[in-house]
C-alpha cells in the first residue's frame, strides 16, 4: 500500500471510531474550558442589545399588596408594565410571613404604624414581580405614584386605584440599591429568568 493510500485508510478508520463514540485522538483540538462555558444565554440577541444600551438590565421589585390582590388588580398592574415596555423576569404569588416583612420594612420598625403595616401585609397573599429595563427603578416609582393616595396623580396606579395611604395597592423599590436588596430577599436567583425580548429593537434605539 502506497503512502497516500495509507493516509486515506488511517483517516477513514479515525472517522469510524469517532462515529462509534471512541475518544478522539491526541491530534484533535479540544476547546479550553473557559471557551466552552462562554456559549449560553448571554450570547443571544437580547444580550447583544443589552450590551449596546447601558442600563437595560436594571431590575426592580414590584409587589401587588394584599388589597390589590383581593381587588383583582394584578392583571392591571402587569398590563401597565408590559405596555410600558419592561420585561418580566420574575413572578410569584405567596403568603408573606413576618420574617420576610421585617427584613423588607426594617427601616420602619420604629414607626408607630409598623405593627398595623405588618398585620396588613400578612392579611392575604402578595404578588411579587421583578421587572427589567432601562431606568426601570425610577420609571416604576413614577408609574406607581405617591405613597399617599390622596397625593397620587391620576394615571398612576395609586392615583387610579387607591383612596387611602393604608391601602395603596402596590410597592415599588425606591432606588437601585434597594431594588437589589429586595429582589434577593423575595426571590432566589434560580427563580429569575433571563430571556431574549424580541421587541427590543423597537423599544430602544440600538
Order of alpha helices (4+ residues) and beta strands (2+ residues): alpha-alpha-alpha-beta-alpha-alpha-beta-alpha-alpha-beta-alpha-alpha-beta-alpha-alpha
